[in-house]
Amino acid sequence: MNDPVLRLSGIKKAYNAAKPTEVTVLRGIDLTVEPGEVVALVAPSGAGKSTLLHIAGLLDTPDTGTVEIAGVDMTGQSDRKRTGVRRRDVGFIYQFHHLLPEFSALENIVLPQLANGVGTADAQARATGLLDQVGIAHRASHRPAELSGGEQQRVAFCRALANAPRLLLADEPTGNLDPTTSDQVFGALMDLVRSTGLSAVIATHNLELAARMDRQIRLDAGLLVPV
């Protein structure tokens, strides 16, 4: 049986710890995400979902608790080891696309692959294939400023999947788009996720989008509860 792609156990996180201004964000998070499972993380702004995603993606460390990626406990691992796992196994999508403005759509997807040791020809071929999957291969040579908001976010999706990660972490990936575009772009994201078979945790406050995923959980007062 395959290991869960992500396992969080007893995750706690506070800021300004042991000070009068201490703010406890996560109070003991347990979460398991199986291979190919897409989980909706439902939470309002300020509830701590970004902190949770950053810990799950090894961008931050918990005060207590463990993070396992594909069966490997990352607790106490070196920065080099964590960076390697993050580059190889985790893809991130944010509400704002954060594309590099001086590079084309294709180049924005090629660059992370080059940083991971992929050859230029293979990186370009994969980037073109991903753009085709989300329906904007014809926009490959355009820079971000020449793309619509929905197109920019589709490029960001492709960039997140460029290195074929095991786990996708998305923080309000359509939150900056109008409702019609949001629905269309989210559909493209789900098609991309399903076609690649990767696991995903997608934070959203949109209950209609959350209902299209395999499972819904809510972050409430620093704890996860089923929806």
C-alpha positions in Angstrom: 0.0 0.0 0.0 1.3 3.4 -0.9 2.2 5.9 1.9 0.1 9.0 2.2 1.5 11.8 0.1 1.1 14.2 3.1 0.7 13.4 6.8 0.6 16.2 9.4 0.6 15.0 13.1 0.0 17.3 16.1 1.0 20.5 14.3 1.0 23.5 16.6 2.2 27.0 15.7 2.2 30.3 17.6 3.7 33.6 16.8 5.4 35.8 19.4 5.6 32.7 21.6 5.9 33.2 25.4 5.2 36.9 25.0 2.1 38.9 26.0 1.3 39.3 22.3 1.5 35.5 21.6 -1.0 34.5 18.9 -1.7 30.7 18.6 -2.7 29.9 15.0 -2.6 26.1 14.9 -3.6 24.1 18.0 -2.9 20.5 17.0 -3.5 19.7 13.3 -3.8 16.2 12.1 -4.2 15.6 8.4 -3.6 12.8 6.0 -3.8 13.2 2.2 -3.8 10.0 0.1 -2.3 9.6 -3.4 -4.6 11.2 -6.0 -6.8 12.8 -3.3 -8.0 16.4 -3.7 -8.9 18.1 -0.4 -10.6 21.4 0.1 -9.4 23.5 3.0 -12.2 25.9 3.8 -11.4 28.8 6.0 -12.0 32.6 6.1 -9.1 35.0 5.8 -7.0 35.2 8.9 -7.8 31.7 10.1 -4.3 30.3 9.6 -4.7 28.4 6.3 -1.7 30.0 4.7 0.4 29.1 7.8 -0.9 25.5 7.5 0.0 25.3 3.8 3.4 26.8 4.4 4.2 24.2 7.1 2.8 21.4 4.9 5.0 22.6 2.0 8.1 22.9 4.1 8.3 26.7 3.8 7.8 27.0 7.6 8.3 24.8 10.6 5.8 24.0 13.3 6.5 24.6 17.0 5.6 21.0 17.7 4.4 18.1 15.5 5.6 16.3 12.4 5.3 16.7 8.7 5.7 13.6 6.4 6.0 13.9 2.7 5.6 10.6 0.8 6.4 8.6 4.0 9.5 10.6 4.9 9.5 12.5 8.2 10.9 15.9 7.5 11.2 16.8 11.2 14.7 18.0 12.0 15.9 17.6 8.4 18.5 20.0 7.1 17.6 23.0 5.1 19.2 21.4 2.1 17.2 18.3 2.4 13.9 20.2 2.9 14.7 22.4 -0.1 15.3 19.4 -2.3 12.1 17.7 -1.2 10.2 20.9 -1.7 11.6 21.4 -5.2 11.0 17.8 -6.3 7.7 16.8 -4.5 5.7 20.0 -3.8 4.1 22.5 -6.1 2.6 25.9 -4.9 -0.1 28.1 -6.3 -1.1 31.4 -4.7 -4.0 33.9 -5.2 -1.6 36.1 -7.1 0.3 34.5 -9.9 3.8 35.8 -9.1 5.0 35.2 -12.7 8.3 36.7 -13.7 7.3 39.7 -15.8 10.3 39.7 -18.1 9.8 36.2 -19.3 7.2 34.6 -21.5 4.5 32.1 -20.3 6.6 29.3 -21.7 9.8 30.5 -20.0 8.1 30.9 -16.7 7.3 27.2 -16.8 10.7 26.2 -18.2 12.8 28.0 -15.6 11.9 25.9 -12.5 12.7 22.8 -14.5 16.1 24.1 -15.5 16.8 24.8 -11.8 15.9 21.2 -11.1 18.4 19.9 -13.7 16.1 19.2 -16.6 17.5 19.8 -20.1 16.2 22.8 -22.1 14.5 20.7 -24.9 12.7 18.5 -22.4 11.7 21.4 -20.2 10.3 23.3 -23.2 8.4 20.2 -24.4 6.8 19.7 -20.9 6.0 23.4 -20.7 4.3 23.3 -24.0 2.3 20.2 -23.1 1.1 21.8 -19.9 0.0 25.0 -21.6 -1.9 22.9 -24.1 -3.7 21.0 -21.3 -5.0 24.3 -19.9 -5.9 25.6 -23.3 -3.4 28.5 -23.8 -0.6 26.9 -25.8 -1.2 29.7 -28.4 -0.2 32.2 -25.8 3.2 30.6 -24.9 5.3 33.5 -26.3 3.4 36.2 -24.4 4.7 37.9 -21.3 2.4 38.1 -18.2 1.4 41.7 -18.9 0.0 40.6 -22.3 -2.2 37.9 -20.7 -5.6 38.2 -19.0 -5.9 37.4 -15.3 -7.3 34.0 -16.0 -4.5 33.2 -18.4 -1.9 34.4 -16.0 -3.2 32.0 -13.3 -3.3 29.1 -15.8 0.4 29.7 -16.4 0.9 29.7 -12.7 -0.8 26.3 -12.5 1.5 24.9 -15.2 4.6 26.3 -13.4 3.5 24.6 -10.2 3.3 21.3 -12.0 6.4 21.8 -14.1 8.6 19.5 -12.0 5.8 16.8 -11.7 5.4 17.1 -7.9 3.5 14.6 -5.8 1.6 17.2 -3.8 0.0 20.5 -4.9 -0.7 23.2 -2.3 -3.0 26.0 -3.5 -3.9 29.1 -1.4 -7.1 30.7 -2.8 -6.0 30.0 -6.4 -8.9 31.7 -8.0 -9.6 34.3 -5.3 -8.4 37.2 -7.4 -10.7 36.4 -10.4 -14.3 37.3 -11.2 -16.9 34.5 -10.6 -17.2 33.4 -14.3 -13.4 33.3 -14.8 -12.9 31.7 -11.4 -15.2 28.8 -12.4 -13.4 28.3 -15.7 -9.9 28.5 -14.3 -10.8 26.2 -11.4 -12.1 23.7 -13.9 -8.8 23.9 -15.8 -6.9 23.3 -12.6 -9.0 20.3 -11.6 -8.5 18.8 -15.1 -4.8 19.3 -14.8 -4.7 17.7 -11.3 -6.9 14.7 -12.3 -4.9 14.1 -15.5 -1.6 14.0 -13.6 -2.9 12.0 -10.6 -1.3 14.1 -8.0 -2.6 14.9 -4.5 -3.7 18.4 -3.7 -4.8 20.6 -0.8 -6.7 23.6 -2.1 -7.6 26.4 0.3 -10.8 28.3 -0.6 -13.7 30.2 0.9 -15.8 29.3 -2.1 -18.1 26.5 -1.0 -19.2 25.7 -4.6 -15.6 25.1 -5.6 -15.0 23.1 -2.4 -17.9 20.8 -3.2 -16.1 19.8 -6.5 -13.2 18.2 -4.5 -13.0 14.8 -2.9 -13.2 15.9 0.7 -13.8 19.1 2.6 -12.2 20.1 5.9 -12.6 23.4 7.8 -10.0 25.2 9.8 -11.8 26.6 12.9 -10.1 28.0 16.0 -6.8 26.4 15.0 -8.2 22.9 14.5 -9.4 20.9 11.5 -13.0 19.7 11.5 -15.0 17.9 8.8 -17.4 19.9 6.7 
